[in-house]
Amino acid sequence: MKNIFLMSFAVLFITVSNVNFFQGKPWVAPDKANKTVNPVKSSAASIAAGKTLWIQHCASCHGKTGAGDGNKAAQLETPVGDFRTAGFQNQSDGSMYYKVAEGRDDMPAFKKKIPDQEDLWNLVVFMRSLKK
């Protein structure tokens, strides 16, 4: 009986730890990335280019409007978040670029899938356009 109790406690602890691990793990870009300035200026053309990439690579998880409601979002262990919020929008462009390029956990790295840096910066410009 003692062994069953210990095993049950261990399973519960691991489950709760994993939930807290994924939900409470902040994603902070390195200082160098944070300070990197976007060389692409926001324009109708850069937003449109970013939107094309968003639909192709990001919308399945993050949703068409960035609300985190894409058709694959529920399958992920890592919450995708709402990109329309002030918390997300308050990040620097360099931080957004870094996160898209490098990825983490369920978020894939896009530096090889989208190798053109200007395309990644256009994607950042599009993410800036996402509003509630």
Protein Blocks (a to p, Z undefined) as FASTA:
>chain_A
ZZmmmmmmmmmmmmmmmmmmmmmmccdddfklmmpccfbdcdfklmmmmmmmmmmmmmmm
nopnonopafklmmpmbdgbjakbmklmmpcfklmmmmmmnogajlccfklmmmblklmm
mmmmmmmmpcZZ
